Amino acid sequence: MKTRAAACAGLLALTAALTACGSSDGDTKAKEAACKVAKRKSLDDAMRYRLDHATRVKEDNACKGLNDEILLKLDNEVAKEAYEDDKRNGLVGTQP
């Protein structure tokens, strides 16, 4: 579980560094929400070593058309939420 927390923390740092790039093109909030849900499922599946092609295709389809700035913002939100969930569940800072 330490690996999962480290992976989330690394993704947060990377996303925060890259979020300053890009510009908004007026994508809808519903499209962002669907993309975020798909990204969270991909992250959860990847952390459980179950990420498969079908999950990746669903994420790609849900996020199609969103610009890089929005995608990075969503990656940051998903990673932060996953880290906070792990922290609430006592998985952050524990020994494997």
mmCIF file as gemmi writes it, N, C-alpha and C atoms, coordinates in Angstrom:
data_model
loop_
_atom_site.group_PDB
_atom_site.id
_atom_site.type_symbol
_atom_site.label_atom_id
_atom_site.label_alt_id
_atom_site.label_comp_id
_atom_site.label_asym_id
_atom_site.label_entity_id
_atom_site.label_seq_id
_atom_site.pdbx_PDB_ins_code
_atom_site.Cartn_x
_atom_site.Cartn_y
_atom_site.Cartn_z
_atom_site.occupancy
_atom_site.B_iso_or_equiv
_atom_site.pdbx_formal_charge
_atom_site.auth_seq_id
_atom_site.auth_asym_id
_atom_site.pdbx_PDB_model_num
ATOM 1 N N . MET Axp A 1 ? 0.81 -1.19 0 1 0 ? 1 A 1
ATOM 2 C CA . MET Axp A 1 ? 0 0 0 1 0 ? 1 A 1
ATOM 3 C C . MET Axp A 1 ? 0.856 1.258 0 1 0 ? 1 A 1
ATOM 4 N N . LYS Axp A 2 ? 2.086 1.136 0.492 1 0 ? 2 A 1
ATOM 5 C CA . LYS Axp A 2 ? 2.977 2.284 0.436 1 0 ? 2 A 1
ATOM 6 C C . LYS Axp A 2 ? 3.23 2.684 -1.012 1 0 ? 2 A 1
ATOM 7 N N . THR Axp A 3 ? 3.299 1.701 -1.889 1 0 ? 3 A 1
ATOM 8 C CA . THR Axp A 3 ? 3.528 1.966 -3.301 1 0 ? 3 A 1
ATOM 9 C C . THR Axp A 3 ? 2.37 2.758 -3.891 1 0 ? 3 A 1
ATOM 10 N N . ARG Axp A 4 ? 1.164 2.409 -3.509 1 0 ? 4 A 1
ATOM 11 C CA . ARG Axp A 4 ? -0.008 3.119 -4.019 1 0 ? 4 A 1
ATOM 12 C C . ARG Axp A 4 ? 0.017 4.574 -3.571 1 0 ? 4 A 1
ATOM 13 N N . ALA Axp A 5 ? 0.314 4.825 -2.303 1 0 ? 5 A 1
ATOM 14 C CA . ALA Axp A 5 ? 0.381 6.194 -1.792 1 0 ? 5 A 1
ATOM 15 C C . ALA Axp A 5 ? 1.491 6.965 -2.499 1 0 ? 5 A 1
ATOM 16 N N . ALA Axp A 6 ? 2.627 6.318 -2.717 1 0 ? 6 A 1
ATOM 17 C CA . ALA Axp A 6 ? 3.74 6.973 -3.405 1 0 ? 6 A 1
ATOM 18 C C . ALA Axp A 6 ? 3.373 7.284 -4.854 1 0 ? 6 A 1
ATOM 19 N N . ALA Axp A 7 ? 2.677 6.365 -5.501 1 0 ? 7 A 1
ATOM 20 C CA . ALA Axp A 7 ? 2.263 6.592 -6.882 1 0 ? 7 A 1
ATOM 21 C C . ALA Axp A 7 ? 1.295 7.769 -6.965 1 0 ? 7 A 1
ATOM 22 N N . CYS Axp A 8 ? 0.362 7.835 -6.049 1 0 ? 8 A 1
ATOM 23 C CA . CYS Axp A 8 ? -0.595 8.949 -6.029 1 0 ? 8 A 1
ATOM 24 C C . CYS Axp A 8 ? 0.115 10.266 -5.752 1 0 ? 8 A 1
ATOM 25 N N . ALA Axp A 9 ? 1.029 10.258 -4.8 1 0 ? 9 A 1
ATOM 26 C CA . ALA Axp A 9 ? 1.767 11.479 -4.47 1 0 ? 9 A 1
ATOM 27 C C . ALA Axp A 9 ? 2.609 11.932 -5.664 1 0 ? 9 A 1
ATOM 28 N N . GLY Axp A 10 ? 3.221 10.992 -6.362 1 0 ? 10 A 1
ATOM 29 C CA . GLY Axp A 10 ? 4.009 11.33 -7.545 1 0 ? 10 A 1
ATOM 30 C C . GLY Axp A 10 ? 3.147 11.915 -8.645 1 0 ? 10 A 1
ATOM 31 N N . LEU Axp A 11 ? 1.974 11.323 -8.861 1 0 ? 11 A 1
ATOM 32 C CA . LEU Axp A 11 ? 1.053 11.834 -9.87 1 0 ? 11 A 1
ATOM 33 C C . LEU Axp A 11 ? 0.577 13.229 -9.507 1 0 ? 11 A 1
ATOM 34 N N . LEU Axp A 12 ? 0.32 13.461 -8.228 1 0 ? 12 A 1
ATOM 35 C CA . LEU Axp A 12 ? -0.077 14.8 -7.775 1 0 ? 12 A 1
ATOM 36 C C . LEU Axp A 12 ? 1.009 15.825 -8.08 1 0 ? 12 A 1
ATOM 37 N N . ALA Axp A 13 ? 2.246 15.488 -7.772 1 0 ? 13 A 1
ATOM 38 C CA . ALA Axp A 13 ? 3.351 16.416 -8.004 1 0 ? 13 A 1
ATOM 39 C C . ALA Axp A 13 ? 3.522 16.709 -9.491 1 0 ? 13 A 1
ATOM 40 N N . LEU Axp A 14 ? 3.472 15.683 -10.315 1 0 ? 14 A 1
ATOM 41 C CA . LEU Axp A 14 ? 3.617 15.859 -11.753 1 0 ? 14 A 1
ATOM 42 C C . LEU Axp A 14 ? 2.483 16.708 -12.313 1 0 ? 14 A 1
ATOM 43 N N . THR Axp A 15 ? 1.274 16.407 -11.915 1 0 ? 15 A 1
ATOM 44 C CA . THR Axp A 15 ? 0.123 17.14 -12.421 1 0 ? 15 A 1
ATOM 45 C C . THR Axp A 15 ? 0.16 18.597 -11.986 1 0 ? 15 A 1
ATOM 46 N N . ALA Axp A 16 ? 0.538 18.839 -10.739 1 0 ? 16 A 1
ATOM 47 C CA . ALA Axp A 16 ? 0.619 20.218 -10.256 1 0 ? 16 A 1
ATOM 48 C C . ALA Axp A 16 ? 1.642 21.012 -11.054 1 0 ? 16 A 1
ATOM 49 N N . ALA Axp A 17 ? 2.741 20.387 -11.413 1 0 ? 17 A 1
ATOM 50 C CA . ALA Axp A 17 ? 3.776 21.071 -12.177 1 0 ? 17 A 1
ATOM 51 C C . ALA Axp A 17 ? 3.321 21.383 -13.593 1 0 ? 17 A 1
ATOM 52 N N . LEU Axp A 18 ? 2.478 20.53 -14.164 1 0 ? 18 A 1
ATOM 53 C CA . LEU Axp A 18 ? 2.057 20.708 -15.55 1 0 ? 18 A 1
ATOM 54 C C . LEU Axp A 18 ? 0.753 21.47 -15.718 1 0 ? 18 A 1
ATOM 55 N N . THR Axp A 19 ? 0.03 21.7 -14.648 1 0 ? 19 A 1
ATOM 56 C CA . THR Axp A 19 ? -1.283 22.33 -14.734 1 0 ? 19 A 1
ATOM 57 C C . THR Axp A 19 ? -1.208 23.762 -15.259 1 0 ? 19 A 1
ATOM 58 N N . ALA Axp A 20 ? -0.104 24.417 -15.105 1 0 ? 20 A 1
ATOM 59 C CA . ALA Axp A 20 ? 0.03 25.794 -15.562 1 0 ? 20 A 1
ATOM 60 C C . ALA Axp A 20 ? -0.015 25.91 -17.08 1 0 ? 20 A 1
ATOM 61 N N . CYS Axp A 21 ? 0.151 24.819 -17.815 1 0 ? 21 A 1
ATOM 62 C CA . CYS Axp A 21 ? 0.166 24.846 -19.275 1 0 ? 21 A 1
ATOM 63 C C . CYS Axp A 21 ? -1.235 24.666 -19.835 1 0 ? 21 A 1
ATOM 64 N N . GLY Axp A 22 ? -1.475 25.146 -21.046 1 0 ? 22 A 1
ATOM 65 C CA . GLY Axp A 22 ? -2.715 24.892 -21.757 1 0 ? 22 A 1
ATOM 66 C C . GLY Axp A 22 ? -3.723 26.015 -21.618 1 0 ? 22 A 1
ATOM 67 N N . SER Axp A 23 ? -4.831 25.871 -22.335 1 0 ? 23 A 1
ATOM 68 C CA . SER Axp A 23 ? -5.895 26.864 -22.265 1 0 ? 23 A 1
ATOM 69 C C . SER Axp A 23 ? -7.237 26.163 -22.369 1 0 ? 23 A 1
ATOM 70 N N . SER Axp A 24 ? -8.252 26.78 -21.788 1 0 ? 24 A 1
ATOM 71 C CA . SER Axp A 24 ? -9.587 26.198 -21.779 1 0 ? 24 A 1
ATOM 72 C C . SER Axp A 24 ? -10.282 26.472 -23.099 1 0 ? 24 A 1
ATOM 73 N N . ASP Axp A 25 ? -11.018 25.494 -23.608 1 0 ? 25 A 1
ATOM 74 C CA . ASP Axp A 25 ? -11.749 25.707 -24.859 1 0 ? 25 A 1
ATOM 75 C C . ASP Axp A 25 ? -13.253 25.557 -24.644 1 0 ? 25 A 1
ATOM 76 N N . GLY Axp A 26 ? -13.709 25.718 -23.404 1 0 ? 26 A 1
ATOM 77 C CA . GLY Axp A 26 ? -15.137 25.728 -23.134 1 0 ? 26 A 1
ATOM 78 C C . GLY Axp A 26 ? -15.801 24.364 -23.095 1 0 ? 26 A 1
ATOM 79 N N . ASP Axp A 27 ? -15.072 23.331 -22.726 1 0 ? 27 A 1
ATOM 80 C CA . ASP Axp A 27 ? -15.675 22.001 -22.631 1 0 ? 27 A 1
ATOM 81 C C . ASP Axp A 27 ? -16.728 21.985 -21.529 1 0 ? 27 A 1
ATOM 82 N N . THR Axp A 28 ? -17.708 21.147 -21.671 1 0 ? 28 A 1
ATOM 83 C CA . THR Axp A 28 ? -18.803 21.109 -20.705 1 0 ? 28 A 1
ATOM 84 C C . THR Axp A 28 ? -18.399 20.396 -19.425 1 0 ? 28 A 1
ATOM 85 N N . LYS Axp A 29 ? -19.074 20.768 -18.343 1 0 ? 29 A 1
ATOM 86 C CA . LYS Axp A 29 ? -18.821 20.15 -17.039 1 0 ? 29 A 1
ATOM 87 C C . LYS Axp A 29 ? -19.206 18.67 -17.056 1 0 ? 29 A 1
ATOM 88 N N . ALA Axp A 30 ? -20.233 18.32 -17.808 1 0 ? 30 A 1
ATOM 89 C CA . ALA Axp A 30 ? -20.658 16.915 -17.877 1 0 ? 30 A 1
ATOM 90 C C . ALA Axp A 30 ? -19.566 16.058 -18.513 1 0 ? 30 A 1
ATOM 91 N N . LYS Axp A 31 ? -18.917 16.564 -19.54 1 0 ? 31 A 1
ATOM 92 C CA . LYS Axp A 31 ? -17.83 15.832 -20.202 1 0 ? 31 A 1
ATOM 93 C C . LYS Axp A 31 ? -16.665 15.658 -19.226 1 0 ? 31 A 1
ATOM 94 N N . GLU Axp A 32 ? -16.358 16.72 -18.465 1 0 ? 32 A 1
ATOM 95 C CA . GLU Axp A 32 ? -15.296 16.636 -17.466 1 0 ? 32 A 1
ATOM 96 C C . GLU Axp A 32 ? -15.633 15.602 -16.398 1 0 ? 32 A 1
ATOM 97 N N . ALA Axp A 33 ? -16.887 15.593 -15.956 1 0 ? 33 A 1
ATOM 98 C CA . ALA Axp A 33 ? -17.296 14.651 -14.91 1 0 ? 33 A 1
ATOM 99 C C . ALA Axp A 33 ? -17.185 13.209 -15.4 1 0 ? 33 A 1
ATOM 100 N N . ALA Axp A 34 ? -17.601 12.954 -16.624 1 0 ? 34 A 1
ATOM 101 C CA . ALA Axp A 34 ? -17.514 11.596 -17.181 1 0 ? 34 A 1
ATOM 102 C C . ALA Axp A 34 ? -16.057 11.17 -17.324 1 0 ? 34 A 1
ATOM 103 N N . CYS Axp A 35 ? -15.221 12.096 -17.752 1 0 ? 35 A 1
ATOM 104 C CA . CYS Axp A 35 ? -13.795 11.804 -17.897 1 0 ? 35 A 1
ATOM 105 C C . CYS Axp A 35 ? -13.181 11.495 -16.532 1 0 ? 35 A 1
ATOM 106 N N . LYS Axp A 36 ? -13.549 12.28 -15.528 1 0 ? 36 A 1
ATOM 107 C CA . LYS Axp A 36 ? -13.006 12.081 -14.182 1 0 ? 36 A 1
ATOM 108 C C . LYS Axp A 36 ? -13.388 10.709 -13.632 1 0 ? 36 A 1
ATOM 109 N N . VAL Axp A 37 ? -14.625 10.312 -13.832 1 0 ? 37 A 1
ATOM 110 C CA . VAL Axp A 37 ? -15.074 8.994 -13.378 1 0 ? 37 A 1
ATOM 111 C C . VAL Axp A 37 ? -14.272 7.895 -14.073 1 0 ? 37 A 1
ATOM 112 N N . ALA Axp A 38 ? -14.069 8.044 -15.376 1 0 ? 38 A 1
ATOM 113 C CA . ALA Axp A 38 ? -13.302 7.042 -16.134 1 0 ? 38 A 1
ATOM 114 C C . ALA Axp A 38 ? -11.848 6.999 -15.674 1 0 ? 38 A 1
ATOM 115 N N . LYS Axp A 39 ? -11.265 8.166 -15.387 1 0 ? 39 A 1
ATOM 116 C CA . LYS Axp A 39 ? -9.879 8.22 -14.903 1 0 ? 39 A 1
ATOM 117 C C . LYS Axp A 39 ? -9.762 7.56 -13.536 1 0 ? 39 A 1
ATOM 118 N N . ARG Axp A 40 ? -10.741 7.774 -12.659 1 0 ? 40 A 1
ATOM 119 C CA . ARG Axp A 40 ? -10.69 7.161 -11.326 1 0 ? 40 A 1
ATOM 120 C C . ARG Axp A 40 ? -10.789 5.639 -11.441 1 0 ? 40 A 1
ATOM 121 N N . LYS Axp A 41 ? -11.647 5.16 -12.334 1 0 ? 41 A 1
ATOM 122 C CA . LYS Axp A 41 ? -11.75 3.706 -12.532 1 0 ? 41 A 1
ATOM 123 C C . LYS Axp A 41 ? -10.427 3.15 -13.065 1 0 ? 41 A 1
ATOM 124 N N . SER Axp A 42 ? -9.797 3.861 -13.985 1 0 ? 42 A 1
ATOM 125 C CA . SER Axp A 42 ? -8.508 3.414 -14.519 1 0 ? 42 A 1
ATOM 126 C C . SER Axp A 42 ? -7.458 3.364 -13.421 1 0 ? 42 A 1
ATOM 127 N N . LEU Axp A 43 ? -7.431 4.396 -12.57 1 0 ? 43 A 1
ATOM 128 C CA . LEU Axp A 43 ? -6.455 4.42 -11.479 1 0 ? 43 A 1
ATOM 129 C C . LEU Axp A 43 ? -6.709 3.273 -10.509 1 0 ? 43 A 1
ATOM 130 N N . ASP Axp A 44 ? -7.96 3.089 -10.113 1 0 ? 44 A 1
ATOM 131 C CA . ASP Axp A 44 ? -8.292 2.004 -9.185 1 0 ? 44 A 1
ATOM 132 C C . ASP Axp A 44 ? -7.918 0.646 -9.767 1 0 ? 44 A 1
ATOM 133 N N . ASP Axp A 45 ? -8.239 0.433 -11.036 1 0 ? 45 A 1
ATOM 134 C CA . ASP Axp A 45 ? -7.914 -0.839 -11.68 1 0 ? 45 A 1
ATOM 135 C C . ASP Axp A 45 ? -6.401 -1.031 -11.783 1 0 ? 45 A 1
ATOM 136 N N . ALA Axp A 46 ? -5.689 0.034 -12.125 1 0 ? 46 A 1
ATOM 137 C CA . ALA Axp A 46 ? -4.232 -0.059 -12.243 1 0 ? 46 A 1
ATOM 138 C C . ALA Axp A 46 ? -3.596 -0.387 -10.893 1 0 ? 46 A 1
ATOM 139 N N . MET Axp A 47 ? -4.104 0.193 -9.833 1 0 ? 47 A 1
ATOM 140 C CA . MET Axp A 47 ? -3.556 -0.065 -8.508 1 0 ? 47 A 1
ATOM 141 C C . MET Axp A 47 ? -3.832 -1.489 -8.047 1 0 ? 47 A 1
ATOM 142 N N . ARG Axp A 48 ? -4.843 -2.087 -8.605 1 0 ? 48 A 1
ATOM 143 C CA . ARG Axp A 48 ? -5.174 -3.476 -8.27 1 0 ? 48 A 1
ATOM 144 C C . ARG Axp A 48 ? -4.631 -4.434 -9.339 1 0 ? 48 A 1
ATOM 145 N N . TYR Axp A 49 ? -3.793 -3.918 -10.238 1 0 ? 49 A 1
ATOM 146 C CA . TYR Axp A 49 ? -3.186 -4.716 -11.308 1 0 ? 49 A 1
ATOM 147 C C . TYR Axp A 49 ? -4.234 -5.362 -12.205 1 0 ? 49 A 1
ATOM 148 N N . ARG Axp A 50 ? -5.362 -4.666 -12.405 1 0 ? 50 A 1
ATOM 149 C CA . ARG Axp A 50 ? -6.411 -5.208 -13.253 1 0 ? 50 A 1
ATOM 150 C C . ARG Axp A 50 ? -6.706 -4.316 -14.446 1 0 ? 50 A 1
ATOM 151 N N . LEU Axp A 51 ? -5.905 -3.302 -14.668 1 0 ? 51 A 1
ATOM 152 C CA . LEU Axp A 51 ? -6.17 -2.38 -15.773 1 0 ? 51 A 1
ATOM 153 C C . LEU Axp A 51 ? -6.094 -3.157 -17.081 1 0 ? 51 A 1
ATOM 154 N N . ASP Axp A 52 ? -7.178 -3.135 -17.807 1 0 ? 52 A 1
ATOM 155 C CA . ASP Axp A 52 ? -7.211 -3.855 -19.074 1 0 ? 52 A 1
ATOM 156 C C . ASP Axp A 52 ? -7.525 -2.886 -20.217 1 0 ? 52 A 1
ATOM 157 N N . HIS Axp A 53 ? -7.474 -3.402 -21.408 1 0 ? 53 A 1
ATOM 158 C CA . HIS Axp A 53 ? -7.683 -2.579 -22.599 1 0 ? 53 A 1
ATOM 159 C C . HIS Axp A 53 ? -9.079 -1.944 -22.594 1 0 ? 53 A 1
ATOM 160 N N . ALA Axp A 54 ? -10.09 -2.674 -22.174 1 0 ? 54 A 1
ATOM 161 C CA . ALA Axp A 54 ? -11.459 -2.148 -22.176 1 0 ? 54 A 1
ATOM 162 C C . ALA Axp A 54 ? -11.586 -0.927 -21.271 1 0 ? 54 A 1
ATOM 163 N N . THR Axp A 55 ? -10.937 -0.955 -20.115 1 0 ? 55 A 1
ATOM 164 C CA . THR Axp A 55 ? -10.979 0.186 -19.198 1 0 ? 55 A 1
ATOM 165 C C . THR Axp A 55 ? -10.293 1.392 -19.829 1 0 ? 55 A 1
ATOM 166 N N . ARG Axp A 56 ? -9.156 1.168 -20.47 1 0 ? 56 A 1
ATOM 167 C CA . ARG Axp A 56 ? -8.431 2.267 -21.118 1 0 ? 56 A 1
ATOM 168 C C . ARG Axp A 56 ? -9.247 2.874 -22.255 1 0 ? 56 A 1
ATOM 169 N N . VAL Axp A 57 ? -9.933 2.047 -23.018 1 0 ? 57 A 1
ATOM 170 C CA . VAL Axp A 57 ? -10.758 2.543 -24.121 1 0 ? 57 A 1
ATOM 171 C C . VAL Axp A 57 ? -11.897 3.391 -23.57 1 0 ? 57 A 1
ATOM 172 N N . LYS Axp A 58 ? -12.507 2.949 -22.471 1 0 ? 58 A 1
ATOM 173 C CA . LYS Axp A 58 ? -13.591 3.734 -21.856 1 0 ? 58 A 1
ATOM 174 C C . LYS Axp A 58 ? -13.071 5.091 -21.403 1 0 ? 58 A 1
ATOM 175 N N . GLU Axp A 59 ? -11.886 5.112 -20.796 1 0 ? 59 A 1
ATOM 176 C CA . GLU Axp A 59 ? -11.303 6.394 -20.365 1 0 ? 59 A 1
ATOM 177 C C . GLU Axp A 59 ? -11.014 7.268 -21.583 1 0 ? 59 A 1
ATOM 178 N N . ASP Axp A 60 ? -10.407 6.695 -22.611 1 0 ? 60 A 1
ATOM 179 C CA . ASP Axp A 60 ? -10.084 7.467 -23.813 1 0 ? 60 A 1
ATOM 180 C C . ASP Axp A 60 ? -11.339 8.064 -24.44 1 0 ? 60 A 1
ATOM 181 N N . ASN Axp A 61 ? -12.411 7.274 -24.522 1 0 ? 61 A 1
ATOM 182 C CA . ASN Axp A 61 ? -13.655 7.764 -25.107 1 0 ? 61 A 1
ATOM 183 C C . ASN Axp A 61 ? -14.295 8.844 -24.242 1 0 ? 61 A 1
ATOM 184 N N . ALA Axp A 62 ? -14.263 8.668 -22.934 1 0 ? 62 A 1
ATOM 185 C CA . ALA Axp A 62 ? -14.876 9.643 -22.031 1 0 ? 62 A 1
ATOM 186 C C . ALA Axp A 62 ? -14.117 10.967 -22.052 1 0 ? 62 A 1
ATOM 187 N N . CYS Axp A 63 ? -12.828 10.916 -22.295 1 0 ? 63 A 1
ATOM 188 C CA . CYS Axp A 63 ? -11.98 12.114 -22.227 1 0 ? 63 A 1
ATOM 189 C C . CYS Axp A 63 ? -11.701 12.726 -23.597 1 0 ? 63 A 1
ATOM 190 N N . LYS Axp A 64 ? -12.21 12.117 -24.642 1 0 ? 64 A 1
ATOM 191 C CA . LYS Axp A 64 ? -11.944 12.596 -25.999 1 0 ? 64 A 1
ATOM 192 C C . LYS Axp A 64 ? -12.447 14.037 -26.153 1 0 ? 64 A 1
ATOM 193 N N . GLY Axp A 65 ? -11.594 14.879 -26.695 1 0 ? 65 A 1
ATOM 194 C CA . GLY Axp A 65 ? -11.987 16.259 -26.96 1 0 ? 65 A 1
ATOM 195 C C . GLY Axp A 65 ? -11.656 17.241 -25.842 1 0 ? 65 A 1
ATOM 196 N N . LEU Axp A 66 ? -11.262 16.748 -24.679 1 0 ? 66 A 1
ATOM 197 C CA . LEU Axp A 66 ? -10.88 17.647 -23.593 1 0 ? 66 A 1
ATOM 198 C C . LEU Axp A 66 ? -9.43 18.084 -23.802 1 0 ? 66 A 1
ATOM 199 N N . ASN Axp A 67 ? -9.151 19.342 -23.516 1 0 ? 67 A 1
ATOM 200 C CA . ASN Axp A 67 ? -7.787 19.83 -23.741 1 0 ? 67 A 1
ATOM 201 C C . ASN Axp A 67 ? -6.858 19.381 -22.618 1 0 ? 67 A 1
ATOM 202 N N . ASP Axp A 68 ? -5.57 19.577 -22.827 1 0 ? 68 A 1
ATOM 203 C CA . ASP Axp A 68 ? -4.552 19.106 -21.881 1 0 ? 68 A 1
ATOM 204 C C . ASP Axp A 68 ? -4.708 19.715 -20.497 1 0 ? 68 A 1
ATOM 205 N N . GLU Axp A 69 ? -5.07 20.986 -20.435 1 0 ? 69 A 1
ATOM 206 C CA . GLU Axp A 69 ? -5.242 21.645 -19.137 1 0 ? 69 A 1
ATOM 207 C C . GLU Axp A 69 ? -6.319 20.948 -18.306 1 0 ? 69 A 1
ATOM 208 N N . ILE Axp A 70 ? -7.438 20.643 -18.923 1 0 ? 70 A 1
ATOM 209 C CA . ILE Axp A 70 ? -8.532 19.973 -18.219 1 0 ? 70 A 1
ATOM 210 C C . ILE Axp A 70 ? -8.135 18.556 -17.837 1 0 ? 70 A 1
ATOM 211 N N . LEU Axp A 71 ? -7.477 17.836 -18.747 1 0 ? 71 A 1
ATOM 212 C CA . LEU Axp A 71 ? -7.04 16.471 -18.44 1 0 ? 71 A 1
ATOM 213 C C . LEU Axp A 71 ? -6.077 16.448 -17.258 1 0 ? 71 A 1
ATOM 214 N N . LEU Axp A 72 ? -5.153 17.387 -17.213 1 0 ? 72 A 1
ATOM 215 C CA . LEU Axp A 72 ? -4.212 17.461 -16.091 1 0 ? 72 A 1
ATOM 216 C C . LEU Axp A 72 ? -4.929 17.804 -14.792 1 0 ? 72 A 1
ATOM 217 N N . LYS Axp A 73 ? -5.9 18.717 -14.871 1 0 ? 73 A 1
ATOM 218 C CA . LYS Axp A 73 ? -6.678 19.079 -13.686 1 0 ? 73 A 1
ATOM 219 C C . LYS Axp A 73 ? -7.427 17.849 -13.153 1 0 ? 73 A 1
ATOM 220 N N . LEU Axp A 74 ? -8.023 17.087 -14.068 1 0 ? 74 A 1
ATOM 221 C CA . LEU Axp A 74 ? -8.765 15.897 -13.663 1 0 ? 74 A 1
ATOM 222 C C . LEU Axp A 74 ? -7.834 14.835 -13.09 1 0 ? 74 A 1
ATOM 223 N N . ASP Axp A 75 ? -6.655 14.655 -13.696 1 0 ? 75 A 1
ATOM 224 C CA . ASP Axp A 75 ? -5.669 13.716 -13.145 1 0 ? 75 A 1
ATOM 225 C C . ASP Axp A 75 ? -5.302 14.11 -11.718 1 0 ? 75 A 1
ATOM 226 N N . ASN Axp A 76 ? -5.104 15.4 -11.503 1 0 ? 76 A 1
ATOM 227 C CA . ASN Axp A 76 ? -4.754 15.904 -10.185 1 0 ? 76 A 1
ATOM 228 C C . ASN Axp A 76 ? -5.872 15.629 -9.18 1 0 ? 76 A 1
ATOM 229 N N . GLU Axp A 77 ? -7.112 15.905 -9.568 1 0 ? 77 A 1
ATOM 230 C CA . GLU Axp A 77 ? -8.25 15.675 -8.673 1 0 ? 77 A 1
ATOM 231 C C . GLU Axp A 77 ? -8.407 14.196 -8.332 1 0 ? 77 A 1
ATOM 232 N N . VAL Axp A 78 ? -8.271 13.34 -9.335 1 0 ? 78 A 1
ATOM 233 C CA . VAL Axp A 78 ? -8.412 11.896 -9.117 1 0 ? 78 A 1
ATOM 234 C C . VAL Axp A 78 ? -7.321 11.386 -8.178 1 0 ? 78 A 1
ATOM 235 N N . ALA Axp A 79 ? -6.077 11.794 -8.417 1 0 ? 79 A 1
ATOM 236 C CA . ALA Axp A 79 ? -4.97 11.354 -7.572 1 0 ? 79 A 1
ATOM 237 C C . ALA Axp A 79 ? -5.154 11.86 -6.14 1 0 ? 79 A 1
ATOM 238 N N . LYS Axp A 80 ? -5.574 13.097 -5.994 1 0 ? 80 A 1
ATOM 239 C CA . LYS Axp A 80 ? -5.781 13.673 -4.66 1 0 ? 80 A 1
ATOM 240 C C . LYS Axp A 80 ? -6.887 12.927 -3.916 1 0 ? 80 A 1
ATOM 241 N N . GLU Axp A 81 ? -7.982 12.656 -4.605 1 0 ? 81 A 1
ATOM 242 C CA . GLU Axp A 81 ? -9.087 11.92 -3.979 1 0 ? 81 A 1
ATOM 243 C C . GLU Axp A 81 ? -8.666 10.509 -3.582 1 0 ? 81 A 1
ATOM 244 N N . ALA Axp A 82 ? -7.891 9.834 -4.436 1 0 ? 82 A 1
ATOM 245 C CA . ALA Axp A 82 ? -7.43 8.481 -4.119 1 0 ? 82 A 1
ATOM 246 C C . ALA Axp A 82 ? -6.508 8.506 -2.9 1 0 ? 82 A 1
ATOM 247 N N . TYR Axp A 83 ? -5.618 9.484 -2.86 1 0 ? 83 A 1
ATOM 248 C CA . TYR Axp A 83 ? -4.714 9.622 -1.71 1 0 ? 83 A 1
ATOM 249 C C . TYR Axp A 83 ? -5.505 9.891 -0.432 1 0 ? 83 A 1
ATOM 250 N N . GLU Axp A 84 ? -6.489 10.795 -0.506 1 0 ? 84 A 1
ATOM 251 C CA . GLU Axp A 84 ? -7.306 11.106 0.674 1 0 ? 84 A 1
ATOM 252 C C . GLU Axp A 84 ? -8.114 9.885 1.123 1 0 ? 84 A 1
ATOM 253 N N . ASP Axp A 85 ? -8.631 9.1 0.174 1 0 ? 85 A 1
ATOM 254 C CA . ASP Axp A 85 ? -9.345 7.864 0.518 1 0 ? 85 A 1
ATOM 255 C C . ASP Axp A 85 ? -8.422 6.902 1.257 1 0 ? 85 A 1
ATOM 256 N N . ASP Axp A 86 ? -7.211 6.724 0.738 1 0 ? 86 A 1
ATOM 257 C CA . ASP Axp A 86 ? -6.245 5.836 1.385 1 0 ? 86 A 1
ATOM 258 C C . ASP Axp A 86 ? -5.881 6.345 2.778 1 0 ? 86 A 1
ATOM 259 N N . LYS Axp A 87 ? -5.736 7.646 2.899 1 0 ? 87 A 1
ATOM 260 C CA . LYS Axp A 87 ? -5.394 8.242 4.189 1 0 ? 87 A 1
ATOM 261 C C . LYS Axp A 87 ? -6.51 8.007 5.21 1 0 ? 87 A 1
ATOM 262 N N . ARG Axp A 88 ? -7.75 8.22 4.776 1 0 ? 88 A 1
ATOM 263 C CA . ARG Axp A 88 ? -8.92 7.969 5.64 1 0 ? 88 A 1
ATOM 264 C C . ARG Axp A 88 ? -8.995 6.511 6.08 1 0 ? 88 A 1
ATOM 265 N N . ASN Axp A 89 ? -8.577 5.622 5.191 1 0 ? 89 A 1
ATOM 266 C CA . ASN Axp A 89 ? -8.631 4.186 5.477 1 0 ? 89 A 1
ATOM 267 C C . ASN Axp A 89 ? -7.387 3.683 6.195 1 0 ? 89 A 1
ATOM 268 N N . GLY Axp A 90 ? -6.496 4.592 6.575 1 0 ? 90 A 1
ATOM 269 C CA . GLY Axp A 90 ? -5.308 4.214 7.324 1 0 ? 90 A 1
ATOM 270 C C . GLY Axp A 90 ? -4.236 3.553 6.498 1 0 ? 90 A 1
ATOM 271 N N . LEU Axp A 91 ? -4.238 3.747 5.193 1 0 ? 91 A 1
ATOM 272 C CA . LEU Axp A 91 ? -3.278 3.084 4.324 1 0 ? 91 A 1
ATOM 273 C C . LEU Axp A 91 ? -2.05 3.94 4.026 1 0 ? 91 A 1
ATOM 274 N N . VAL Axp A 92 ? -2.081 5.2 4.38 1 0 ? 92 A 1
ATOM 275 C CA . VAL Axp A 92 ? -0.947 6.092 4.134 1 0 ? 92 A 1
ATOM 276 C C . VAL Axp A 92 ? -0.011 6.038 5.318 1 0 ? 92 A 1
ATOM 277 N N . GLY Axp A 93 ? 1.254 5.75 5.047 1 0 ? 93 A 1
ATOM 278 C CA . GLY Axp A 93 ? 2.263 5.724 6.084 1 0 ? 93 A 1
ATOM 279 C C . GLY Axp A 93 ? 2.319 4.428 6.879 1 0 ? 93 A 1
ATOM 280 N N . THR Axp A 94 ? 1.575 3.423 6.453 1 0 ? 94 A 1
ATOM 281 C CA . THR Axp A 94 ? 1.605 2.13 7.152 1 0 ? 94 A 1
ATOM 282 C C . THR Axp A 94 ? 2.621 1.215 6.491 1 0 ? 94 A 1
ATOM 283 N N . GLN Axp A 95 ? 3.058 0.254 7.217 1 0 ? 95 A 1
ATOM 284 C CA . GLN Axp A 95 ? 3.998 -0.736 6.69 1 0 ? 95 A 1
ATOM 285 C C . GLN Axp A 95 ? 3.235 -1.824 5.959 1 0 ? 95 A 1
ATOM 286 N N . PRO Axp A 96 ? 3.794 -2.338 4.862 1 0 ? 96 A 1
ATOM 287 C CA . PRO Axp A 96 ? 3.104 -3.397 4.108 1 0 ? 96 A 1
ATOM 288 C C . PRO Axp A 96 ? 3.019 -4.691 4.895 1 0 ? 96 A 1
